Amino acid sequence: MSGDTHREDQAIRRATDRLVQVFAGTHSAEHVKDVMAAVHRRFDGYPVRDFVPVLVERIVRGELVAEAATAAAEAPSEASADVQPETVNPASDTPDSPESHSPESNRSSRIRSKGFLSLILGVAVAVVVAVVVVVNISQKETSPPPPPLTTVRGVIGSEKKAFFEDPQVLKAFADKGVKVEVEPAGSRQIATSVDLGRYDFAFPSSAPAGELIQRKRHVSAKYTPFSSPMAIATFKPIADLLTKAGVVKQGAVLTFNVDRYLELLTTDVKWAQLTGNTVYPVDKNILVSTTDPRTSNSAAMYLAITSYVANGDAIVHGATAEKNVLPLLTKLFTSQGYTDNTSEGPFDEYLTVGMGPTPMVWIYEAQFVDAAARGQIKPEMVLMYPSPTVLSKHTLVPLNTAGDRVGRLLSTDPELQRLAAEHGFRSGDATQFAKVAADHQVPVAKDLIDVVDIPSYDTLEHLLKGVGKAYG
């Protein structure tokens, strides 16, 4: 059973339980369940399943209300049939009849008349109450349908694709009258080569990419609804091996020493040369696998960290500093061979193939937490935090009023903020993210202390272009 089918079946069961309680006074539980199952079957074969449980519940409510209304309408005639009118004695209408004026006869007549009236009044009241209830229910069920959803289109960094495809996220937007449609792309692609005229908002994964979009589109507004530090996905045997080599430090979380890593890289130390290496004895450079720096923001974040360390733990600024660090930065990328355009590609390979081709993968922390929430993380898979690291601030740039609405909802709506945390993103409420990580047993850095700033937009562009030239 797929995850989507499982969620739909759960929603149908919850709706059935609600309707069983609502109609307990008029319909048996078995009848409610039968109607629910019959209506649900009407949607077999429909490709879009997001709102099927809501539609099924609404239709079943209408049918059950209609049945209740029919039963109530028939109630008066059935009650009247049970009331037999008294047989009139013709003699009692005759003035000469001695019994017609006796005290006992008059009292008996009054008692019978009162009883008959009480019964008629009781039936009438019951009918009025039933009609009022049915009318009220019918009015609620026949209330005007909600207005059609406003479709808002956006281009997003690929690491947010799972979030925007989540049925709960779709519903949260729909509850606010919005249908969000997105297309993924590399964050630098979004800023440099994607035709933004087709979209209502752009949502790259970093402030520099967002800044470039703002410049090009002459937009002053922006939103940063959530963020994610950069991290490294690896395997426990690799982490243990690098611990012996002085690259990784064990603790509450695994810390990856970037300075020591660059030292091994510049001296061309291979995996097979590490002391006691029996888990990954291959004749390859010790490299972290990244995305393509010409298109992807995560690679730009990798460049920001390594350039900081290569520059003597200082942010690169000025032509001289750029020239000094560029040879090392170029080697970090060109030594990898082929690199993917988006962070989704190498992380998917990490999850499915194992440590053979990619023993260490540069990712967003959110990707690892999200995969853990989906049950995709195996016991030997672990997360490392580079020291220093950078915080990738996911920046939404609205391109019109519709896009601005999405930015505001993502930044302020409690349900969307909660769902962002479930997908591994850090928002304004740190407790939500911490709970998600704890629930799925992912050791995460509680307080991000060793965080450095990203170089200025112009410096970062100079470095990225310099590396890009080496690709030919």
C-alpha positions in Angstrom: 0.0 0.0 0.0 1.5 3.4 -1.0 1.8 6.2 1.5 -0.9 8.3 -0.4 -3.4 5.4 -0.3 -2.6 4.8 3.4 -3.3 8.4 4.2 -6.5 8.4 2.2 -7.8 5.3 3.9 -7.0 6.8 7.3 -8.9 9.9 6.4 -11.9 7.9 5.2 -11.9 5.9 8.5 -11.9 9.1 10.6 -14.7 10.6 8.5 -16.7 7.4 8.9 -16.3 7.5 12.7 -17.5 11.2 12.7 -20.6 10.4 10.7 -21.5 7.4 12.8 -21.6 9.7 15.8 -23.4 12.6 14.0 -26.2 10.3 12.7 -26.4 7.9 15.7 -30.0 9.0 16.4 -31.2 8.3 12.8 -29.0 5.7 11.2 -27.2 2.6 12.4 -23.4 2.5 12.3 -23.6 -0.3 9.7 -25.7 1.7 7.4 -23.4 4.7 7.7 -20.4 2.6 6.9 -22.2 1.0 3.9 -23.1 4.4 2.4 -19.5 5.6 3.0 -18.0 2.6 1.2 -20.4 3.0 -1.7 -19.7 6.7 -2.2 -15.9 6.1 -1.8 -16.0 3.5 -4.6 -17.5 6.2 -7.0 -14.0 7.8 -7.0 -12.1 4.7 -8.1 -9.8 5.5 -10.9 -9.6 9.3 -10.3 -5.9 10.3 -10.6 -6.0 13.2 -8.2 -6.7 11.9 -4.7 -5.9 14.9 -2.4 -9.5 15.9 -1.7 -11.3 12.6 -2.1 -11.9 12.0 1.6 -13.4 15.5 2.0 -15.7 15.1 -1.0 -16.8 11.6 0.1 -17.7 12.8 3.6 -19.7 15.8 2.1 -21.7 13.5 -0.3 -22.4 11.0 2.4 -23.6 13.7 4.8 -26.0 14.9 2.1 -27.4 11.4 1.4 -27.9 10.6 5.1 -29.6 14.0 5.8 -31.9 13.3 2.8 -32.8 9.9 4.3 -33.5 11.5 7.7 -35.7 14.2 6.1 -37.8 11.5 4.3 -38.2 9.6 7.5 -39.3 12.8 9.3 -41.8 13.7 6.6 -43.4 10.3 6.9 -43.6 10.4 10.7 -46.9 12.5 11.0 -49.0 10.1 8.8 -47.8 7.1 10.7 -48.6 8.7 14.0 -52.0 9.8 12.8 -52.8 6.2 11.7 -52.3 5.0 15.3 -54.8 7.5 16.6 -58.3 6.1 16.2 -61.1 8.8 16.4 -63.9 8.2 18.9 -67.2 6.7 17.7 -69.9 9.4 18.0 -73.1 8.2 19.6 -76.0 9.8 17.7 -78.1 9.6 20.8 -75.7 12.0 22.6 -76.7 14.7 20.1 -80.3 14.3 20.8 -81.6 16.8 23.4 -84.1 14.3 24.7 -81.4 11.8 25.7 -81.1 11.8 29.5 -77.4 10.8 29.4 -76.4 13.7 27.3 -76.6 16.1 30.2 -75.5 13.9 33.1 -72.4 15.2 35.1 -70.6 11.9 34.6 -71.2 12.0 30.9 -69.9 15.6 30.6 -66.8 14.9 32.7 -65.9 11.7 30.7 -66.3 13.7 27.5 -64.0 16.4 28.7 -61.3 13.9 29.7 -61.5 12.2 26.3 -61.3 15.5 24.5 -58.3 16.6 26.5 -56.5 13.3 25.9 -57.1 13.5 22.2 -55.9 17.1 22.0 -52.8 16.3 24.0 -51.9 13.5 21.6 -52.5 15.7 18.6 -50.5 18.5 20.1 -47.6 16.1 21.0 -47.5 14.8 17.4 -47.6 18.3 16.0 -44.7 19.5 18.3 -42.7 16.4 17.3 -43.3 17.1 13.6 -42.3 20.8 14.0 -39.1 19.9 15.9 -38.2 17.3 13.2 -38.8 19.8 10.4 -36.8 22.5 12.1 -33.9 20.1 12.7 -34.0 18.8 9.1 -34.3 22.3 7.7 -31.3 23.5 9.8 -29.2 20.5 8.7 -30.3 21.0 5.1 -29.4 24.7 5.2 -25.9 23.8 6.5 -25.4 21.1 3.9 -26.6 23.2 1.0 -24.6 26.3 1.9 -22.8 27.8 -1.0 -19.6 25.9 -2.0 -16.3 27.7 -1.2 -15.0 29.9 -4.0 -12.6 28.3 -6.4 -8.9 28.1 -5.4 -6.5 30.7 -6.7 -3.7 28.9 -8.5 -0.2 30.3 -7.7 2.8 29.0 -9.6 6.4 29.1 -8.3 9.8 27.8 -9.0 11.6 26.3 -6.0 14.9 24.7 -4.9 14.6 21.0 -5.3 15.1 20.3 -1.6 11.6 21.8 -1.0 9.8 19.6 -3.5 8.7 17.0 -0.9 7.2 19.8 1.2 5.2 21.3 -1.5 3.9 17.9 -2.7 2.8 16.9 0.8 -1.1 16.4 0.8 -1.2 18.1 4.2 0.6 21.1 2.8 -1.7 21.2 -0.2 -4.7 21.1 2.1 -3.3 23.8 4.4 -3.0 26.1 1.4 -6.4 25.1 0.1 -8.0 26.0 3.4 -6.7 29.5 2.7 -8.1 29.5 -0.8 -4.8 28.8 -2.6 -3.6 26.0 -4.9 0.2 26.1 -5.2 1.9 24.5 -8.2 5.7 24.4 -8.2 8.5 23.3 -10.5 12.0 22.4 -9.0 15.3 23.8 -10.3 18.8 24.5 -9.0 18.8 27.6 -6.9 21.4 29.4 -9.0 19.5 28.3 -12.1 16.5 30.1 -10.7 18.5 33.2 -10.2 20.4 33.2 -13.5 18.7 31.3 -16.3 15.0 30.4 -15.5 12.3 32.4 -17.2 10.7 33.9 -14.1 8.0 35.6 -16.2 6.1 32.3 -16.0 5.9 32.3 -12.2 4.3 34.1 -9.3 7.2 33.5 -6.9 10.7 32.3 -6.9 11.9 30.3 -3.9 15.7 29.5 -4.0 17.6 28.1 -1.1 19.8 31.0 -0.1 19.8 34.7 0.5 22.4 35.4 -2.3 20.2 33.8 -5.0 17.2 35.7 -3.6 19.2 38.9 -3.7 20.1 38.4 -7.4 16.4 37.8 -8.3 15.4 40.9 -6.4 18.0 42.9 -8.3 16.9 41.6 -11.7 13.2 41.9 -11.1 13.4 45.1 -9.2 11.5 43.6 -6.2 12.0 44.9 -2.7 9.9 42.3 -0.8 11.2 38.9 0.3 10.3 36.3 2.9 12.5 33.8 4.8 10.0 31.4 6.3 12.6 28.7 7.2 16.2 27.8 7.0 18.6 24.8 7.1 22.3 24.5 8.0 24.5 22.7 5.6 25.5 19.1 6.6 27.2 16.0 5.3 25.4 12.7 4.9 27.7 9.7 5.4 27.8 6.2 6.9 28.9 5.1 10.4 32.0 3.1 9.1 33.2 6.2 7.2 32.6 8.5 10.2 34.6 6.1 12.4 37.4 5.9 9.9 37.6 9.7 9.6 37.5 10.0 13.4 40.8 8.0 13.5 42.2 10.4 10.8 41.3 13.4 12.9 38.7 14.8 10.5 35.6 13.8 12.5 34.9 14.5 16.2 32.5 12.3 18.1 29.9 13.8 20.5 26.2 14.5 20.8 26.5 15.1 17.0 29.3 14.3 14.6 31.5 17.3 13.7 33.5 17.4 10.5 36.7 19.5 10.7 36.9 21.3 7.4 40.5 22.5 8.0 41.7 18.9 8.5 39.7 17.8 5.5 41.3 20.4 3.2 44.7 19.3 4.5 44.2 15.7 3.4 42.9 17.0 0.0 45.8 19.3 -0.7 48.3 16.5 0.1 46.4 14.1 -2.1 45.8 11.5 0.6 43.6 8.6 -0.8 41.0 6.6 1.1 43.2 3.5 0.9 46.1 5.4 2.6 44.1 6.1 5.8 45.5 4.0 8.7 43.5 0.9 9.5 41.1 1.4 6.6 39.3 -1.9 6.0 35.9 -0.5 5.3 36.5 1.6 2.2 40.0 0.8 0.8 39.7 2.5 -2.5 42.3 4.5 -4.5 40.2 7.7 -4.7 40.7 11.2 -3.2 38.9 11.9 0.0 36.2 14.1 -1.3 32.7 15.3 -0.3 30.3 14.9 -3.2 28.5 18.1 -4.1 26.2 19.5 -6.8 27.3 21.6 -9.7 28.5 25.0 -8.5 27.4 26.7 -11.7 23.7 25.8 -11.1 23.1 24.7 -7.5 23.0 26.8 -4.2 24.2 23.9 -2.0 27.5 23.8 -4.0 27.7 27.6 -3.5 27.3 27.1 0.3 30.1 24.5 0.2 32.3 27.0 -1.6 31.5 29.7 1.0 32.7 27.4 3.9 35.8 26.1 2.2 36.8 29.5 0.9 36.5 30.8 4.5 38.8 28.1 5.9 41.3 28.4 2.9 41.5 32.1 3.6 42.7 31.7 7.1 39.3 31.6 8.8 38.2 34.9 7.2 35.5 35.8 4.8 37.0 36.2 1.3 37.0 39.8 0.1 38.8 41.5 -2.7 40.6 40.3 -5.8 43.8 39.2 -4.1 42.0 36.9 -1.6 39.8 35.5 -4.4 42.9 34.7 -6.5 44.6 33.0 -3.6 41.8 30.6 -2.8 40.5 29.8 -6.3 43.0 27.0 -7.1 41.9 24.9 -4.1 38.2 25.6 -4.7 38.5 24.5 -8.3 40.1 21.2 -7.2 37.3 20.6 -4.8 34.8 20.5 -7.6 36.7 19.3 -10.7 38.1 16.3 -8.9 34.6 15.0 -8.4 33.8 14.4 -12.1 30.2 14.7 -13.0 28.0 16.7 -10.6 24.2 17.0 -10.5 22.3 20.3 -11.0 20.2 19.9 -7.9 20.8 18.6 -4.3 18.0 16.0 -4.9 20.1 13.9 -7.2 23.2 13.1 -5.1 21.1 12.6 -1.9 18.8 10.2 -3.7 21.9 8.2 -4.8 23.1 8.2 -1.2 19.8 6.8 0.0 19.5 4.1 -2.6 23.0 3.1 -3.7 25.0 3.2 -0.5 28.6 4.4 0.2 30.2 2.8 -2.9 30.1 5.9 -5.2 29.2 8.5 -2.6 30.7 7.9 0.9 30.1 11.6 1.9 27.4 13.8 0.4 26.9 17.6 0.9 23.3 18.2 1.8 20.9 20.4 3.6 20.2 19.2 7.2 16.5 19.3 6.3 16.9 16.6 3.6 18.2 14.1 6.2 15.5 14.9 8.8 12.8 14.7 6.1 14.1 11.3 4.9 14.2 10.0 8.5 10.5 11.1 8.9 9.7 9.0 5.8 11.5 6.0 7.1 14.3 6.1 4.4 17.3 6.4 6.8 19.0 3.1 7.5 20.8 2.4 10.8 24.3 2.9 9.3 23.4 6.3 7.8 24.6 9.2 10.0 24.7 13.0 9.8 27.8 15.2 10.2 28.0 18.9 10.8 30.9 20.7 9.1 32.9 23.0 11.3 32.4 25.8 10.4 29.0 25.7 8.7 26.7 28.1 7.0 23.0 28.6 7.4 21.1 28.4 4.2 18.2 30.8 4.4 15.4 29.8 2.1 14.3 33.1 0.5 11.0 33.5 -1.3 10.8 36.5 -3.7 7.3 37.4 -4.6 6.9 38.4 -8.3 3.3 39.6 -7.9 0.5 39.9 -5.3 -0.4 36.2 -5.6 3.2 35.2 -4.9 3.3 37.6 -2.0 0.3 35.8 -0.5 2.2 32.5 -0.5 5.2 34.2 1.1 3.0 35.6 3.9 1.2 32.3 4.5 4.5 30.3 4.7 5.9 32.9 7.2 2.8 33.3 9.5 0.4 30.3 9.2 0.9 28.0 12.2 -0.1 24.9 10.3 2.4 25.5 7.4 5.1 26.3 9.9 4.4 23.0 11.7 4.5 21.1 8.4 7.8 22.8 7.5 9.3 21.5 10.7 8.0 18.0 9.8 10.0 18.2 6.6 13.1 19.1 8.5 13.2 22.8 8.2 14.0 25.2 11.1 11.5 28.0 11.5 10.9 30.6 14.1 9.7 28.0 16.7 12.8 25.9 17.5 10.7 23.5 19.6 8.8 22.2 16.6 12.0 21.2 14.7 13.5 19.7 17.9 10.4 17.5 18.4 10.4 16.2 14.9 14.1 15.3 15.1 13.6 13.6 18.5 10.5 11.7 17.3 12.5 10.2 14.4 15.7 9.7 16.4 17.9 12.0 14.4 20.8 13.6 16.5 20.8 17.3 15.4 22.8 20.3 16.5 20.6 22.0 19.1 22.5 25.3 19.0 24.3 26.3 15.8 27.4 28.1 17.1 30.1 27.6 14.6 28.3 29.4 11.8 30.1 31.8 9.4 28.7 34.4 7.0 28.5 33.9 3.3 30.7 36.2 1.2 29.1 39.2 -0.5 27.0 38.4 -3.5 29.7 39.9 -5.9 32.5 37.9 -4.3 30.6 34.7 -4.4 29.8 35.2 -8.0 33.4 35.9 -8.9 34.5 32.7 -7.1 31.7 30.6 -8.8 32.5 32.0 -12.2 36.2 31.2 -11.6 35.4 27.6 -10.7 33.0 27.4 -13.7 35.8 28.3 -16.1 37.7 25.2 -15.1 34.9 23.0 -16.4 35.5 24.3 -20.0 
